[in-house]
Amino acid sequence: MRIIAGELRGRPILAPQGNVTRPVTDRVKQSLFDILAPRLPESRVADCFAGTGSMGLECLSRGATHATFFEADRSALVRLRQNIADLDLEKRARVVPGDLFRWFASPGNQHDPQARWDVIFLDPPYRFLREQPESLRQLAHHFATGFLAPAGVVVFRHDAKDTLSLPSLHVSDRREYGGMTIEFLAM
């Protein structure tokens, strides 16, 4: 795995161990970031279910000012923190370990000035759409009512076989890449 563009282009990032995360191929990542490129300079980014941080790190390389990474898996957290350190991005990155559903539901976090993002990556394990659809709907509601900047976008990646309506947000664009769908959601 590597950073594909920007100031850190070509720099390696540690891949996940085992099958805890599902890294995006460089081809899909390039296509996605071609779409997002105009939004990234000076943006604030949240990478939910971050894994080893590929999406948020790519945003930082392309001009985002700050990225917040949410991850619960301990082995992924170790790799995520190592990737941030190896790329010397500690001052521009924040790692929030643990249950992100609880974090977003906490009233204290809704008033955090750092918790207003221009781009939010929502890339849950595919099983969440089948096992916890209501939790994801509630998360999207939190995004729309206090965490997503007014002109912001949520990049929602999921299995192409699954669908999930997130009533607080509307689909502004949808792309399919093999068995994966990426939806761009806005308020």
C-alpha positions as YAML, in Angstrom:
chain: A
units: angstrom
residues:
- id: 1
  name: MET
  ca: [0.00, 0.00, 0.00]
- id: 2
  name: ARG
  ca: [1.15, 3.52, -0.71]
- id: 3
  name: ILE
  ca: [0.12, 7.16, -0.95]
- id: 4
  name: ILE
  ca: [-0.80, 7.72, -4.61]
- id: 5
  name: ALA
  ca: [-0.58, 11.55, -4.97]
- id: 6
  name: GLY
  ca: [0.28, 14.82, -3.29]
- id: 7
  name: GLU
  ca: [3.23, 15.81, -1.11]
- id: 8
  name: LEU
  ca: [3.70, 12.24, 0.17]
- id: 9
  name: ARG
  ca: [3.24, 10.53, -3.21]
- id: 10
  name: GLY
  ca: [4.84, 7.11, -3.39]
- id: 11
  name: ARG
  ca: [5.44, 6.81, 0.34]
- id: 12
  name: PRO
  ca: [4.56, 3.35, 1.66]
- id: 13
  name: ILE
  ca: [1.96, 2.78, 4.34]
- id: 14
  name: LEU
  ca: [1.65, -0.36, 6.40]
- id: 15
  name: ALA
  ca: [-1.05, -2.69, 5.19]
- id: 16
  name: PRO
  ca: [-3.55, -4.24, 7.58]
- id: 17
  name: GLN
  ca: [-2.79, -7.57, 9.21]
- id: 18
  name: GLY
  ca: [-5.21, -10.37, 8.54]
- id: 19
  name: ASN
  ca: [-8.69, -9.67, 7.21]
- id: 20
  name: VAL
  ca: [-9.81, -7.04, 9.73]
- id: 21
  name: THR
  ca: [-9.91, -4.30, 7.09]
- id: 22
  name: ARG
  ca: [-10.58, -4.15, 3.34]
- id: 23
  name: PRO
  ca: [-8.03, -1.90, 1.64]
- id: 24
  name: VAL
  ca: [-9.14, -0.08, -1.51]
- id: 25
  name: THR
  ca: [-7.19, -0.87, -4.68]
- id: 26
  name: ASP
  ca: [-5.05, 1.91, -6.16]
- id: 27
  name: ARG
  ca: [-7.34, 2.07, -9.22]
- id: 28
  name: VAL
  ca: [-10.47, 2.68, -7.14]
- id: 29
  name: LYS
  ca: [-8.59, 5.04, -4.83]
- id: 30
  name: GLN
  ca: [-7.35, 7.08, -7.82]
- id: 31
  name: SER
  ca: [-10.87, 7.32, -9.25]
- id: 32
  name: LEU
  ca: [-12.32, 8.33, -5.89]
- id: 33
  name: PHE
  ca: [-9.69, 10.98, -5.26]
- id: 34
  name: ASP
  ca: [-10.08, 12.39, -8.78]
- id: 35
  name: ILE
  ca: [-13.67, 13.17, -7.74]
- id: 36
  name: LEU
  ca: [-12.70, 14.54, -4.31]
- id: 37
  name: ALA
  ca: [-9.61, 16.53, -5.42]
- id: 38
  name: PRO
  ca: [-11.29, 19.99, -5.54]
- id: 39
  name: ARG
  ca: [-12.60, 19.56, -1.97]
- id: 40
  name: LEU
  ca: [-9.35, 18.52, -0.29]
- id: 41
  name: PRO
  ca: [-7.10, 21.61, -0.05]
- id: 42
  name: GLU
  ca: [-7.59, 23.22, 3.39]
- id: 43
  name: SER
  ca: [-10.25, 20.65, 4.32]
- id: 44
  name: ARG
  ca: [-10.88, 18.82, 7.58]
- id: 45
  name: VAL
  ca: [-11.44, 15.08, 7.20]
- id: 46
  name: ALA
  ca: [-12.89, 12.27, 9.32]
- id: 47
  name: ASP
  ca: [-11.98, 8.69, 8.47]
- id: 48
  name: CYS
  ca: [-14.55, 6.44, 10.18]
- id: 49
  name: PHE
  ca: [-13.63, 2.75, 10.46]
- id: 50
  name: ALA
  ca: [-10.18, 3.94, 9.37]
- id: 51
  name: GLY
  ca: [-8.28, 0.68, 9.45]
- id: 52
  name: THR
  ca: [-4.66, 1.63, 8.81]
- id: 53
  name: GLY
  ca: [-5.66, 5.12, 7.63]
- id: 54
  name: SER
  ca: [-5.29, 4.92, 3.86]
- id: 55
  name: MET
  ca: [-8.10, 7.38, 3.03]
- id: 56
  name: GLY
  ca: [-7.34, 10.02, 5.63]
- id: 57
  name: LEU
  ca: [-3.60, 9.85, 4.96]
- id: 58
  name: GLU
  ca: [-4.23, 10.31, 1.24]
- id: 59
  name: CYS
  ca: [-6.30, 13.42, 2.06]
- id: 60
  name: LEU
  ca: [-3.49, 14.86, 4.19]
- id: 61
  name: SER
  ca: [-1.04, 14.25, 1.35]
- id: 62
  name: ARG
  ca: [-3.37, 16.14, -1.00]
- id: 63
  name: GLY
  ca: [-3.70, 19.26, 1.13]
- id: 64
  name: ALA
  ca: [-6.20, 18.55, 3.90]
- id: 65
  name: THR
  ca: [-5.23, 20.48, 7.02]
- id: 66
  name: HIS
  ca: [-6.36, 17.86, 9.53]
- id: 67
  name: ALA
  ca: [-7.70, 14.30, 9.70]
- id: 68
  name: THR
  ca: [-9.42, 12.50, 12.55]
- id: 69
  name: PHE
  ca: [-9.22, 8.71, 12.41]
- id: 70
  name: PHE
  ca: [-11.78, 6.48, 14.17]
- id: 71
  name: GLU
  ca: [-10.81, 2.83, 14.69]
- id: 72
  name: ALA
  ca: [-11.69, 0.17, 17.24]
- id: 73
  name: ASP
  ca: [-9.54, -2.80, 16.22]
- id: 74
  name: ARG
  ca: [-6.31, -2.90, 18.26]
- id: 75
  name: SER
  ca: [-4.08, -4.34, 15.54]
- id: 76
  name: ALA
  ca: [-5.34, -1.77, 13.02]
- id: 77
  name: LEU
  ca: [-4.77, 1.01, 15.59]
- id: 78
  name: VAL
  ca: [-1.13, -0.02, 16.01]
- id: 79
  name: ARG
  ca: [-0.60, 0.14, 12.25]
- id: 80
  name: LEU
  ca: [-2.57, 3.40, 11.93]
- id: 81
  name: ARG
  ca: [-0.46, 5.14, 14.58]
- id: 82
  name: GLN
  ca: [2.72, 3.81, 12.98]
- id: 83
  name: ASN
  ca: [1.65, 5.09, 9.55]
- id: 84
  name: ILE
  ca: [0.94, 8.55, 10.98]
- id: 85
  name: ALA
  ca: [4.35, 8.60, 12.71]
- id: 86
  name: ASP
  ca: [6.24, 7.25, 9.68]
- id: 87
  name: LEU
  ca: [4.74, 10.00, 7.51]
- id: 88
  name: ASP
  ca: [5.45, 12.65, 10.19]
- id: 89
  name: LEU
  ca: [1.77, 13.68, 10.35]
- id: 90
  name: GLU
  ca: [1.23, 13.67, 14.12]
- id: 91
  name: LYS
  ca: [0.44, 17.42, 14.22]
- id: 92
  name: ARG
  ca: [-2.21, 17.09, 11.52]
- id: 93
  name: ALA
  ca: [-3.82, 13.87, 12.72]
- id: 94
  name: ARG
  ca: [-5.94, 12.74, 15.65]
- id: 95
  name: VAL
  ca: [-6.72, 9.10, 16.45]
- id: 96
  name: VAL
  ca: [-9.94, 8.28, 18.32]
- id: 97
  name: PRO
  ca: [-9.80, 4.65, 19.46]
- id: 98
  name: GLY
  ca: [-12.84, 2.65, 20.44]
- id: 99
  name: ASP
  ca: [-16.55, 2.71, 19.68]
- id: 100
  name: LEU
  ca: [-17.25, 5.51, 17.22]
- id: 101
  name: PHE
  ca: [-21.02, 5.12, 17.62]
- id: 102
  name: ARG
  ca: [-20.65, 6.09, 21.28]
- id: 103
  name: TRP
  ca: [-18.26, 8.94, 20.44]
- id: 104
  name: PHE
  ca: [-20.67, 10.54, 17.93]
- id: 105
  name: ALA
  ca: [-23.63, 10.12, 20.30]
- id: 106
  name: SER
  ca: [-21.84, 11.94, 23.15]
- id: 107
  name: PRO
  ca: [-23.27, 15.46, 23.51]
- id: 108
  name: GLY
  ca: [-19.84, 16.81, 24.53]
- id: 109
  name: ASN
  ca: [-18.34, 15.90, 21.16]
- id: 110
  name: GLN
  ca: [-21.00, 17.80, 19.24]
- id: 111
  name: HIS
  ca: [-19.48, 21.07, 20.51]
- id: 112
  name: ASP
  ca: [-15.87, 20.15, 19.73]
- id: 113
  name: PRO
  ca: [-14.61, 22.77, 17.24]
- id: 114
  name: GLN
  ca: [-12.38, 20.12, 15.63]
- id: 115
  name: ALA
  ca: [-15.40, 17.90, 14.98]
- id: 116
  name: ARG
  ca: [-16.78, 19.70, 11.91]
- id: 117
  name: TRP
  ca: [-15.60, 17.97, 8.76]
- id: 118
  name: ASP
  ca: [-15.64, 18.78, 5.05]
- id: 119
  name: VAL
  ca: [-15.18, 15.13, 4.06]
- id: 120
  name: ILE
  ca: [-16.27, 12.13, 6.12]
- id: 121
  name: PHE
  ca: [-15.33, 8.62, 5.00]
- id: 122
  name: LEU
  ca: [-17.90, 6.08, 6.17]
- id: 123
  name: ASP
  ca: [-16.42, 2.68, 5.40]
- id: 124
  name: PRO
  ca: [-17.91, 0.21, 7.89]
- id: 125
  name: PRO
  ca: [-17.29, -3.52, 7.75]
- id: 126
  name: TYR
  ca: [-19.80, -4.80, 5.21]
- id: 127
  name: ARG
  ca: [-21.61, -6.86, 7.86]
- id: 128
  name: PHE
  ca: [-22.71, -3.63, 9.60]
- id: 129
  name: LEU
  ca: [-25.24, -2.92, 6.85]
- id: 130
  name: ARG
  ca: [-26.88, -6.25, 7.56]
- id: 131
  name: GLU
  ca: [-26.39, -6.46, 11.34]
- id: 132
  name: GLN
  ca: [-26.53, -2.84, 12.52]
- id: 133
  name: PRO
  ca: [-28.39, -0.76, 9.92]
- id: 134
  name: GLU
  ca: [-30.06, 1.37, 12.58]
- id: 135
  name: SER
  ca: [-26.70, 2.23, 14.15]
- id: 136
  name: LEU
  ca: [-25.46, 3.44, 10.74]
- id: 137
  name: ARG
  ca: [-28.64, 5.48, 10.22]
- id: 138
  name: GLN
  ca: [-28.13, 7.11, 13.61]
- id: 139
  name: LEU
  ca: [-24.50, 7.81, 12.76]
- id: 140
  name: ALA
  ca: [-25.55, 9.50, 9.49]
- id: 141
  name: HIS
  ca: [-28.06, 11.56, 11.48]
- id: 142
  name: HIS
  ca: [-25.24, 12.74, 13.77]
- id: 143
  name: PHE
  ca: [-23.18, 13.67, 10.72]
- id: 144
  name: ALA
  ca: [-26.03, 15.77, 9.32]
- id: 145
  name: THR
  ca: [-26.92, 17.48, 12.60]
- id: 146
  name: GLY
  ca: [-23.57, 18.71, 13.77]
- id: 147
  name: PHE
  ca: [-20.48, 17.10, 12.31]
- id: 148
  name: LEU
  ca: [-20.62, 17.60, 8.53]
- id: 149
  name: ALA
  ca: [-19.74, 21.08, 7.27]
- id: 150
  name: PRO
  ca: [-22.59, 22.71, 5.30]
- id: 151
  name: ALA
  ca: [-21.03, 21.98, 1.89]
- id: 152
  name: GLY
  ca: [-19.43, 18.74, 3.07]
- id: 153
  name: VAL
  ca: [-19.67, 15.23, 1.68]
- id: 154
  name: VAL
  ca: [-19.89, 11.76, 3.22]
- id: 155
  name: VAL
  ca: [-18.15, 9.08, 1.16]
- id: 156
  name: PHE
  ca: [-20.05, 5.87, 1.95]
- id: 157
  name: ARG
  ca: [-18.43, 2.62, 0.77]
- id: 158
  name: HIS
  ca: [-20.37, -0.64, 0.91]
- id: 159
  name: ASP
  ca: [-20.93, -3.96, -0.80]
- id: 160
  name: ALA
  ca: [-22.75, -3.44, -4.13]
- id: 161
  name: LYS
  ca: [-25.32, -6.07, -3.11]
- id: 162
  name: ASP
  ca: [-26.37, -4.03, -0.08]
- id: 163
  name: THR
  ca: [-28.40, -0.86, 0.12]
- id: 164
  name: LEU
  ca: [-29.06, 1.37, 3.07]
- id: 165
  name: SER
  ca: [-31.16, 4.48, 3.06]
- id: 166
  name: LEU
  ca: [-29.70, 7.20, 5.28]
- id: 167
  name: PRO
  ca: [-32.64, 9.63, 5.58]
- id: 168
  name: SER
  ca: [-30.60, 12.52, 7.00]
- id: 169
  name: LEU
  ca: [-28.45, 12.64, 3.85]
- id: 170
  name: HIS
  ca: [-29.14, 12.41, 0.10]
- id: 171
  name: VAL
  ca: [-27.11, 10.64, -2.58]
- id: 172
  name: SER
  ca: [-25.48, 13.20, -4.87]
- id: 173
  name: ASP
  ca: [-23.42, 10.65, -6.83]
- id: 174
  name: ARG
  ca: [-22.97, 6.88, -6.90]
- id: 175
  name: ARG
  ca: [-20.17, 4.82, -8.44]
- id: 176
  name: GLU
  ca: [-19.77, 1.05, -8.71]
- id: 177
  name: TYR
  ca: [-16.42, -0.70, -8.84]
- id: 178
  name: GLY
  ca: [-16.85, -4.44, -9.22]
- id: 179
  name: GLY
  ca: [-18.57, -5.66, -6.07]
- id: 180
  name: MET
  ca: [-18.20, -2.31, -4.27]
- id: 181
  name: THR
  ca: [-20.37, 0.81, -4.30]
- id: 182
  name: ILE
  ca: [-19.24, 4.27, -3.30]
- id: 183
  name: GLU
  ca: [-21.98, 6.82, -2.62]
- id: 184
  name: PHE
  ca: [-21.35, 10.53, -2.17]
- id: 185
  name: LEU
  ca: [-23.85, 11.85, 0.37]
- id: 186
  name: ALA
  ca: [-24.70, 15.45, 1.21]
- id: 187
  name: MET
  ca: [-27.17, 17.33, 3.40]
...
